[in-house]
Amino acid sequence: MGLSWQQGPLALKGVGRFLVPDPLPERLLFAEPARRRMRVRLGGEWIADSSDVVLLHEPGRYPVAYFPLADVAPGALAPTDRVTTHRDLGATAWFTVRGGAAEARRAAWRHVELPGHASELTDRVAFAWRAMDAFYEEDERIVGHAADLYHRNDIRTTSRHLVVYDGDRVVADTKRPLVLYESGFAPRWYVPRDDVDESALTPVDEATFCPYKGIASYYDVGSHRQAAWSYREAWPEVRRVSGMISFQPDKIDVYLDGERLELEPGQSVTPHGVDRGLGVDEIRAR
C-alpha cells in the first residue's frame, strides 16, 4: 500500500526488485517533503500547523509526518524521561502532548541523535495518530494515517467472465465486473449485485475501515466465513465499486475466464501498527 507498506518497493516483501548489480540494504528509509499543509488538533486546539512537513517512509509502516519544532504551539510538548532507540535513527525522546484541557502521555517523539545521513528529520517531531483528536490537510480531516503520496486506486471496466461457486452452487456469474488495482495489492474483482445470488450471502456483524475506500461490510457464503465483502458507500475516489460484491479467492472458488484464482501475494492485508488510527465506530459517527 504505497511506497513502504504491504508490497511497495521499500517494503520488507516488495513484489518487484531494483535492477542494480549489488544487493541493496535490507531496510531503506525514505524522507521527502510532503508539500502540503498539515495540522494537528488536540483538546479543541491546534497544536501544530505547518507547510514544511517531512514524510518518513519506513519499511512495514504507513508514512509518518514530522513537523518542525518551530511550528508546534508553545507549551504543547512536555518532555518525559522516556528514551527509546530506533534501529535506524538512534535515540528517540518522547513527549507528553497538551492541548486545551487534554493531555496525551508519550504521544509525540523526536529523534535526538540522528546519523548524518538522516538530517532531514533534525529538529522535527512526530505525533502518535491514535492519541490526537485529528489530523488535517488544510481544512479537511485526514483519517487513518498520513496520506501516502504513492498510493492510488485505479478502477477499470472489463468484459472478462467471472464466476463464483460454493460447491456446485453458482453464487455469482458476470461478464461485467470491475477490477480495482490498488497500490501494493493484487487485483480485486467486484461483481454487480444483479449478477449475485444474494440468497447465498449472510451478512455478518463485522466491518473494517480502509483510509482509501471507506467501511467494508462482510458476508458469509454458505459455510465460508467472511468470504465476500462490499463497500456499501465507498468514498468518492472509488465510488464506482459502491454496493458491488468482491469475493476472497482463498475462501471460496472464484474463476476468471475459466481459471481458478488463487491467493496471490499482496491479496491479504498485512497487520499494521500504531500509525493507523480511527476505528469503524468513529468513522460512522463522523
C-alpha contacts under 8 A as a table, 3 or more apart, distances in Angstrom:
res1	aa1	res2	aa2	distance
1	M	4	S	7.37
1	M	5	W	5.17
1	M	6	Q	5.12
1	M	7	Q	6.60
1	M	8	G	6.23
1	M	151	H	6.02
1	M	182	E	7.32
1	M	183	S	4.93
1	M	184	G	4.31
1	M	185	F	6.84
2	G	5	W	5.99
2	G	6	Q	7.59
2	G	7	Q	7.94
2	G	8	G	5.57
2	G	148	D	6.03
2	G	149	L	7.35
2	G	150	Y	4.79
2	G	151	H	4.25
2	G	152	R	7.62
2	G	183	S	5.58
2	G	184	G	6.22
3	L	8	G	4.70
3	L	9	P	5.83
3	L	10	L	5.83
3	L	11	A	7.07
3	L	57	H	7.00
3	L	148	D	7.56
3	L	150	Y	5.81
3	L	151	H	7.39
4	S	7	Q	7.39
4	S	8	G	5.15
4	S	9	P	6.37
4	S	10	L	4.40
4	S	11	A	4.27
4	S	12	L	7.82
4	S	57	H	5.77
4	S	58	E	5.88
4	S	59	P	4.84
4	S	60	G	6.07
4	S	61	R	6.57
4	S	62	Y	7.09
4	S	63	P	7.84
5	W	8	G	5.67
5	W	10	L	7.39
5	W	11	A	5.10
5	W	12	L	7.90
5	W	58	E	7.96
5	W	59	P	6.16
5	W	60	G	4.78
5	W	61	R	5.49
5	W	62	Y	6.12
5	W	184	G	7.46
6	Q	11	A	6.28
6	Q	13	K	7.35
6	Q	14	G	7.41
6	Q	60	G	6.80
6	Q	184	G	5.53
6	Q	185	F	7.41
6	Q	266	G	6.73
6	Q	269	V	7.33
6	Q	270	T	6.14
7	Q	10	L	7.94
7	Q	11	A	5.63
7	Q	12	L	7.55
7	Q	13	K	5.68
7	Q	14	G	4.17
7	Q	15	V	5.41
7	Q	184	G	4.58
7	Q	185	F	7.03
7	Q	266	G	6.32
8	G	11	A	5.13
8	G	13	K	7.85
8	G	14	G	5.17
8	G	15	V	6.99
8	G	183	S	7.39
8	G	184	G	5.35
9	P	14	G	5.15
9	P	15	V	7.29
9	P	16	G	6.53
9	P	17	R	7.09
10	L	14	G	6.59
10	L	27	R	7.51
10	L	28	L	6.22
10	L	29	L	7.56
10	L	58	E	7.60
10	L	59	P	5.85
11	A	14	G	5.15
11	A	58	E	7.81
11	A	59	P	4.61
11	A	60	G	5.66
12	L	26	E	7.59
12	L	27	R	7.26
12	L	59	P	5.79
12	L	60	G	6.35
14	G	17	R	7.11
15	V	184	G	8.00
15	V	265	P	7.71
20	V	23	P	7.37
25	P	28	L	6.47
27	R	59	P	6.58
28	L	58	E	7.14
28	L	59	P	7.00
29	L	56	L	7.15
29	L	57	H	5.76
29	L	58	E	5.00
29	L	59	P	6.93
30	F	56	L	5.88
30	F	57	H	5.06
30	F	58	E	6.79
31	A	54	V	6.50
31	A	55	L	5.56
31	A	56	L	4.53
31	A	57	H	6.17
31	A	120	E	7.09
32	E	54	V	5.50
32	E	55	L	5.47
32	E	56	L	6.84
33	P	52	D	6.95
33	P	53	V	5.98
33	P	54	V	4.44
33	P	55	L	6.14
34	A	52	D	7.34
34	A	53	V	5.58
34	A	54	V	5.48
34	A	55	L	5.84
35	R	51	S	6.70
35	R	52	D	6.87
35	R	53	V	7.12
36	R	51	S	5.70
36	R	52	D	7.60
36	R	53	V	7.43
36	R	137	E	6.92
36	R	138	E	7.86
37	R	49	D	7.30
37	R	50	S	5.54
37	R	51	S	4.10
37	R	52	D	7.22
37	R	53	V	7.38
37	R	137	E	5.57
37	R	138	E	5.62
38	M	48	A	7.95
38	M	49	D	5.95
38	M	50	S	5.59
38	M	51	S	6.40
38	M	53	V	7.09
38	M	135	F	7.17
38	M	136	Y	5.51
38	M	137	E	4.55
38	M	138	E	6.19
39	R	46	W	6.94
39	R	47	I	7.62
39	R	48	A	5.35
39	R	49	D	4.36
39	R	50	S	6.46
39	R	135	F	5.72
39	R	136	Y	5.00
39	R	137	E	6.39
39	R	138	E	7.20
40	V	46	W	5.80
40	V	47	I	5.73
40	V	48	A	5.07
40	V	49	D	6.64
40	V	132	M	7.26
40	V	133	D	7.75
40	V	134	A	6.02
40	V	135	F	4.65
40	V	136	Y	6.38
41	R	44	G	6.41
41	R	45	E	5.50
41	R	46	W	4.55
41	R	47	I	5.72
41	R	48	A	7.27
41	R	99	G	7.66
41	R	132	M	6.41
41	R	133	D	5.50
41	R	134	A	5.25
41	R	135	F	6.31
42	L	45	E	5.48
42	L	46	W	6.56
42	L	47	I	6.62
42	L	98	R	7.23
42	L	99	G	4.95
42	L	100	G	7.05
42	L	102	A	6.66
42	L	132	M	5.45
42	L	133	D	4.91
42	L	134	A	7.06
43	G	98	R	7.68
43	G	99	G	4.79
43	G	100	G	4.57
43	G	101	A	5.69
43	G	102	A	4.69
43	G	103	E	7.77
43	G	133	D	7.03
44	G	99	G	7.05
44	G	100	G	6.13
44	G	133	D	7.94
45	E	99	G	5.70
45	E	100	G	5.89
46	W	49	D	7.05
46	W	73	A	7.52
46	W	99	G	7.50
47	I	72	V	5.78
47	I	73	A	4.93
47	I	76	A	6.18
47	I	98	R	7.98
47	I	99	G	6.35
48	A	67	F	7.47
48	A	71	D	5.78
48	A	72	V	4.33
48	A	73	A	5.84
49	D	71	D	5.78
49	D	72	V	6.70
50	S	53	V	6.24
50	S	67	F	6.73
50	S	68	P	7.51
50	S	71	D	5.70
52	D	67	F	7.01
52	D	68	P	7.06
53	V	65	A	6.31
53	V	66	Y	5.63
53	V	67	F	5.08
53	V	68	P	7.01
54	V	65	A	5.82
54	V	66	Y	5.16
54	V	67	F	6.81
54	V	120	E	7.60
54	V	121	L	7.46
55	L	63	P	5.97
55	L	64	V	5.48
55	L	65	A	4.68
55	L	66	Y	6.19
56	L	63	P	5.47
56	L	64	V	5.19
56	L	65	A	6.51
56	L	66	Y	7.42
57	H	61	R	7.16
57	H	62	Y	6.86
57	H	63	P	4.85
57	H	64	V	6.82
58	E	61	R	5.62
58	E	62	Y	7.35
58	E	63	P	7.01
60	G	272	H	7.62
61	R	272	H	6.86
61	R	273	G	7.08
61	R	275	D	7.18
62	Y	145	H	6.86
62	Y	146	A	7.34
62	Y	148	D	7.34
62	Y	275	D	6.25
62	Y	276	R	7.67
63	P	145	H	7.40
63	P	146	A	5.88
63	P	147	A	7.16
63	P	148	D	6.10
63	P	275	D	7.99
64	V	126	A	7.08
64	V	145	H	7.77
64	V	146	A	6.16
64	V	275	D	7.33
65	A	126	A	5.94
65	A	127	F	7.71
65	A	146	A	6.45
66	Y	121	L	7.17
66	Y	124	R	5.59
66	Y	125	V	5.18
66	Y	126	A	4.60
66	Y	127	F	7.76
67	F	71	D	6.75
67	F	72	V	7.40
67	F	124	R	5.17
67	F	125	V	5.26
67	F	126	A	6.24
68	P	71	D	5.39
68	P	72	V	7.04
68	P	123	D	6.12
68	P	124	R	4.42
68	P	125	V	6.44
69	L	72	V	5.37
69	L	123	D	5.89
69	L	124	R	5.36
69	L	125	V	6.30
70	A	73	A	7.98
72	V	76	A	6.94
73	A	76	A	5.53
74	P	77	L	7.59
75	G	78	A	7.01
75	G	98	R	7.23
76	A	97	V	5.42
76	A	98	R	4.73
76	A	99	G	6.14
77	L	95	F	5.84
77	L	96	T	5.87
77	L	97	V	4.93
77	L	98	R	6.45
77	L	108	A	7.90
78	A	95	F	5.32
78	A	96	T	5.02
78	A	97	V	6.34
78	A	98	R	7.64
79	P	93	A	7.78
79	P	94	W	6.51
79	P	95	F	4.61
79	P	96	T	6.39
80	T	93	A	7.65
80	T	94	W	5.95
80	T	95	F	5.36
80	T	96	T	6.67
80	T	106	R	7.56
81	D	93	A	7.88
81	D	94	W	7.54
82	R	93	A	6.27
82	R	94	W	5.65
82	R	106	R	7.93
83	V	91	A	6.60
83	V	92	T	5.43
83	V	93	A	4.64
83	V	94	W	6.24
84	T	91	A	5.80
84	T	92	T	5.11
84	T	93	A	6.68
85	T	89	L	7.64
85	T	90	G	5.20
85	T	91	A	4.49
85	T	92	T	5.66
86	H	89	L	5.17
86	H	90	G	4.88
86	H	91	A	6.23
86	H	92	T	6.56
87	R	90	G	6.26
89	L	92	T	7.93
89	L	111	H	6.62
89	L	113	E	7.32
89	L	114	L	5.41
89	L	115	P	6.53
89	L	118	A	7.37
90	G	111	H	6.67
90	G	112	V	7.43
90	G	113	E	5.62
90	G	114	L	5.87
90	G	115	P	7.39
91	A	111	H	5.84
91	A	112	V	5.75
91	A	113	E	5.45
91	A	114	L	7.54
92	T	109	W	6.46
92	T	110	R	5.50
92	T	111	H	4.32
92	T	112	V	5.75
92	T	113	E	7.54
93	A	109	W	5.57
93	A	110	R	5.34
93	A	111	H	6.31
93	A	112	V	6.59
94	W	106	R	5.56
94	W	107	A	7.24
94	W	108	A	5.75
94	W	109	W	4.40
94	W	110	R	6.57
95	F	105	R	6.88
95	F	106	R	5.14
95	F	107	A	6.18
95	F	108	A	5.15
95	F	109	W	5.99
96	T	103	E	6.94
96	T	104	A	5.62
96	T	105	R	4.26
96	T	106	R	4.96
96	T	107	A	5.76
96	T	108	A	6.71
97	V	103	E	5.71
97	V	104	A	5.12
97	V	105	R	6.37
97	V	106	R	7.43
97	V	107	A	6.03
97	V	108	A	6.68
98	R	101	A	7.49
98	R	102	A	5.82
98	R	103	E	4.53
98	R	104	A	6.48
99	G	102	A	5.34
99	G	103	E	6.51
104	A	107	A	5.66
104	A	131	A	6.25
104	A	132	M	7.65
106	R	109	W	7.59
107	A	127	F	5.89
107	A	128	A	5.11
107	A	131	A	6.02
107	A	132	M	7.88
108	A	125	V	6.66
108	A	126	A	5.45
108	A	127	F	4.27
108	A	128	A	5.76
109	W	125	V	5.60
109	W	126	A	5.50
109	W	127	F	6.67
110	R	123	D	7.48
110	R	124	R	6.24
110	R	125	V	4.75
110	R	126	A	6.61
111	H	114	L	6.09
111	H	121	L	7.48
111	H	122	T	7.45
111	H	124	R	7.81
111	H	125	V	7.79
112	V	122	T	7.68
112	V	123	D	7.96
114	L	118	A	6.09
114	L	119	S	6.79
114	L	121	L	7.78
114	L	122	T	7.16
115	P	118	A	5.60
115	P	119	S	7.15
116	G	119	S	5.66
118	A	121	L	6.20
118	A	122	T	7.67
119	S	122	T	5.24
121	L	124	R	5.47
127	F	131	A	7.82
127	F	132	M	7.44
128	A	131	A	5.47
128	A	132	M	6.72
128	A	274	V	7.39
128	A	275	D	6.90
129	W	132	M	5.74
129	W	134	A	7.73
129	W	135	F	7.76
129	W	144	G	7.92
129	W	145	H	6.75
129	W	274	V	7.42
129	W	275	D	5.85
129	W	276	R	6.65
129	W	277	G	5.73
130	R	133	D	7.79
130	R	274	V	7.28
130	R	275	D	7.41
130	R	276	R	7.02
130	R	277	G	4.67
130	R	278	L	6.95
132	M	135	F	7.54
134	A	141	R	6.85
134	A	142	I	7.55
134	A	143	V	7.75
135	F	141	R	5.85
135	F	142	I	5.65
135	F	143	V	7.32
136	Y	139	D	6.15
136	Y	140	E	5.37
136	Y	141	R	4.28
136	Y	142	I	5.26
137	E	140	E	5.46
137	E	141	R	6.41
137	E	142	I	6.59
142	I	145	H	7.11
142	I	146	A	7.01
142	I	147	A	7.38
143	V	146	A	7.76
143	V	211	P	6.09
143	V	277	G	7.28
143	V	278	L	6.90
144	G	210	C	7.57
144	G	211	P	5.25
144	G	275	D	7.79
144	G	276	R	5.00
144	G	277	G	4.86
144	G	278	L	5.84
145	H	211	P	7.47
145	H	275	D	5.96
145	H	276	R	5.18
145	H	277	G	6.53
148	D	151	H	5.44
150	Y	183	S	7.76
151	H	182	E	7.49
151	H	183	S	5.44
152	R	182	E	5.93
152	R	183	S	5.71
153	N	180	L	6.64
153	N	181	Y	5.63
153	N	182	E	4.51
153	N	183	S	6.69
153	N	237	E	7.91
153	N	238	V	7.28
154	D	180	L	5.75
154	D	181	Y	5.08
154	D	182	E	6.51
155	I	178	L	6.63
155	I	179	V	5.67
155	I	180	L	4.50
155	I	181	Y	6.25
155	I	238	V	7.46
155	I	240	R	7.64
156	R	178	L	5.74
156	R	179	V	5.39
156	R	180	L	6.60
157	T	176	R	7.14
157	T	177	P	6.77
157	T	178	L	4.99
157	T	179	V	6.68
158	T	175	K	7.61
158	T	176	R	5.93
158	T	177	P	6.13
158	T	178	L	6.17
158	T	179	V	7.27
159	S	175	K	4.96
159	S	176	R	5.05
159	S	177	P	6.97
160	R	175	K	5.39
160	R	176	R	6.85
160	R	177	P	7.27
160	R	256	L	6.97
160	R	257	D	6.19
161	H	173	D	7.48
161	H	174	T	5.83
161	H	175	K	4.48
161	H	176	R	7.44
161	H	177	P	7.91
161	H	256	L	5.72
161	H	257	D	4.99
161	H	258	G	7.73
162	L	172	A	7.67
162	L	173	D	5.89
162	L	174	T	5.44
162	L	175	K	6.36
162	L	177	P	7.25
162	L	254	V	7.18
162	L	255	Y	5.60
162	L	256	L	4.54
162	L	257	D	6.30
162	L	258	G	7.96
163	V	170	V	7.21
163	V	171	V	7.59
163	V	172	A	5.45
163	V	173	D	4.45
163	V	174	T	6.53
163	V	254	V	5.92
163	V	255	Y	5.17
163	V	256	L	6.62
164	V	170	V	5.99
164	V	171	V	5.35
164	V	172	A	4.94
164	V	173	D	6.54
164	V	247	F	7.83
164	V	252	I	7.37
164	V	253	D	5.68
164	V	254	V	4.52
164	V	255	Y	6.24
165	Y	168	D	6.32
165	Y	169	R	5.50
165	Y	170	V	4.68
165	Y	171	V	5.44
165	Y	172	A	7.21
165	Y	252	I	6.91
165	Y	253	D	5.25
165	Y	254	V	6.56
166	D	169	R	5.13
166	D	170	V	6.50
166	D	171	V	6.52
166	D	221	V	7.36
166	D	222	G	7.02
166	D	252	I	6.51
166	D	253	D	6.65
167	G	253	D	7.98
170	V	173	D	7.05
170	V	197	D	7.66
171	V	196	V	5.88
171	V	197	D	5.19
171	V	198	E	7.70
171	V	200	A	6.37
172	A	191	V	7.53
172	A	195	D	5.72
172	A	196	V	4.29
172	A	197	D	6.08
173	D	195	D	5.72
173	D	196	V	6.70
174	T	177	P	6.32
174	T	191	V	6.83
174	T	192	P	7.81
174	T	195	D	5.71
176	R	191	V	7.38
176	R	192	P	7.67
177	P	189	W	6.43
177	P	190	Y	5.46
177	P	191	V	4.87
177	P	192	P	6.72
178	L	189	W	5.86
178	L	190	Y	5.11
178	L	191	V	6.71
178	L	241	V	7.32
179	V	187	P	6.43
179	V	188	R	5.64
179	V	189	W	4.60
179	V	190	Y	6.17
180	L	187	P	5.79
180	L	188	R	5.15
180	L	189	W	6.39
180	L	190	Y	7.58
181	Y	185	F	7.25
181	Y	186	A	7.07
181	Y	187	P	5.01
181	Y	188	R	6.67
182	E	185	F	5.52
182	E	186	A	7.36
182	E	187	P	7.00
184	G	266	G	6.33
185	F	265	P	7.69
185	F	266	G	4.53
185	F	267	Q	5.59
185	F	268	S	7.94
186	A	264	E	6.41
186	A	265	P	6.89
186	A	266	G	5.42
186	A	267	Q	5.16
187	P	267	Q	7.77
188	R	246	S	7.03
189	W	246	S	5.76
189	W	247	F	7.43
190	Y	241	V	6.75
190	Y	244	M	5.72
190	Y	245	I	5.27
190	Y	246	S	4.56
190	Y	247	F	7.70
191	V	195	D	6.69
191	V	196	V	7.19
191	V	244	M	5.39
191	V	245	I	5.07
191	V	246	S	6.19
192	P	195	D	5.51
192	P	196	V	6.93
192	P	243	G	7.66
192	P	244	M	4.92
192	P	245	I	6.57
193	R	196	V	5.06
193	R	197	D	7.93
193	R	198	E	7.53
193	R	243	G	7.24
193	R	244	M	5.70
193	R	245	I	6.58
194	D	197	D	7.90
196	V	245	I	7.94
197	D	200	A	5.78
197	D	201	L	7.58
198	E	201	L	5.18
199	S	202	T	7.62
200	A	221	V	5.79
200	A	222	G	6.40
201	L	219	Y	5.73
201	L	220	D	5.80
201	L	221	V	5.00
201	L	222	G	7.17
202	T	219	Y	5.16
202	T	220	D	5.02
202	T	221	V	6.38
202	T	222	G	7.75
203	P	217	S	7.80
203	P	218	Y	6.13
203	P	219	Y	4.42
203	P	220	D	6.42
204	V	217	S	7.79
204	V	218	Y	5.85
204	V	219	Y	5.44
204	V	220	D	6.70
204	V	226	Q	7.56
205	D	218	Y	7.61
206	E	217	S	6.38
206	E	218	Y	6.02
207	A	215	I	6.57
207	A	216	A	5.41
207	A	217	S	4.82
207	A	218	Y	6.38
207	A	280	V	6.93
208	T	215	I	5.68
208	T	216	A	5.33
208	T	217	S	7.08
208	T	279	G	7.84
208	T	280	V	6.22
209	F	213	K	7.85
209	F	214	G	5.65
209	F	215	I	4.55
209	F	216	A	6.30
209	F	279	G	6.78
209	F	280	V	5.66
210	C	213	K	5.33
210	C	214	G	5.10
210	C	215	I	6.31
210	C	216	A	7.67
211	P	214	G	6.10
212	Y	235	W	7.34
212	Y	237	E	7.77
213	K	231	Y	7.51
213	K	234	A	5.55
213	K	235	W	5.29
213	K	237	E	7.44
213	K	238	V	6.29
214	G	231	Y	6.85
214	G	233	E	7.34
214	G	234	A	5.42
214	G	235	W	5.56
215	I	231	Y	5.97
215	I	232	R	7.69
215	I	233	E	7.53
215	I	234	A	7.18
215	I	280	V	6.91
216	A	229	W	6.27
216	A	230	S	5.46
216	A	231	Y	4.65
216	A	232	R	7.18
217	S	229	W	5.44
217	S	230	S	5.36
217	S	231	Y	6.32
217	S	232	R	7.28
218	Y	226	Q	5.56
218	Y	227	A	7.55
218	Y	228	A	5.79
218	Y	229	W	4.27
218	Y	230	S	6.55
219	Y	225	R	7.30
219	Y	226	Q	4.96
219	Y	227	A	6.29
219	Y	228	A	5.17
219	Y	229	W	5.94
220	D	223	S	6.88
220	D	224	H	5.61
220	D	225	R	4.67
220	D	226	Q	4.57
220	D	227	A	5.63
220	D	228	A	6.69
221	V	224	H	5.12
221	V	225	R	6.69
221	V	226	Q	7.16
221	V	227	A	5.99
221	V	228	A	7.14
221	V	252	I	7.99
222	G	225	R	7.93
224	H	227	A	5.74
224	H	251	K	6.22
224	H	252	I	6.83
225	R	251	K	7.58
226	Q	229	W	7.24
227	A	247	F	5.78
227	A	248	Q	5.26
227	A	249	P	7.97
227	A	251	K	5.44
227	A	252	I	6.33
228	A	245	I	6.61
228	A	246	S	5.49
228	A	247	F	4.33
228	A	248	Q	5.97
229	W	245	I	5.78
229	W	246	S	5.50
229	W	247	F	6.64
230	S	242	S	7.37
230	S	243	G	5.90
230	S	244	M	5.81
230	S	245	I	4.92
230	S	246	S	6.37
231	Y	234	A	5.05
231	Y	241	V	7.11
231	Y	242	S	5.39
231	Y	243	G	5.72
231	Y	244	M	7.08
231	Y	245	I	7.93
232	R	242	S	5.21
232	R	243	G	4.30
232	R	244	M	7.44
233	E	239	R	7.54
233	E	242	S	5.34
233	E	243	G	6.72
234	A	238	V	6.09
234	A	239	R	5.23
234	A	240	R	7.96
234	A	241	V	6.84
234	A	242	S	4.92
234	A	243	G	7.79
235	W	238	V	5.74
235	W	239	R	5.71
236	P	239	R	4.79
238	V	241	V	6.19
238	V	242	S	7.52
239	R	242	S	5.35
241	V	244	M	5.42
247	F	252	I	7.27
247	F	254	V	7.29
248	Q	251	K	5.56
248	Q	252	I	6.35
248	Q	254	V	7.81
249	P	252	I	5.37
249	P	253	D	5.95
249	P	254	V	5.52
249	P	261	L	5.85
249	P	262	E	5.72
249	P	263	L	5.90
250	D	253	D	7.53
250	D	262	E	6.24
250	D	263	L	5.31
253	D	260	R	6.89
253	D	261	L	7.53
254	V	260	R	5.72
254	V	261	L	5.65
255	Y	258	G	5.48
255	Y	259	E	5.13
255	Y	260	R	4.27
255	Y	261	L	5.75
256	L	259	E	5.24
256	L	260	R	6.36
256	L	261	L	6.76
263	L	267	Q	6.17
263	L	268	S	7.89
264	E	267	Q	5.39
265	P	268	S	7.44
266	G	269	V	7.03
272	H	275	D	7.54
272	H	276	R	7.18
273	G	276	R	6.57
274	V	277	G	7.33
278	L	282	E	6.03
278	L	283	I	6.76
279	G	282	E	5.51
279	G	283	I	6.47
280	V	283	I	5.15
280	V	284	R	6.21
281	D	284	R	5.16
281	D	285	A	6.26
282	E	285	A	5.03
282	E	286	R	6.50
283	I	286	R	5.37
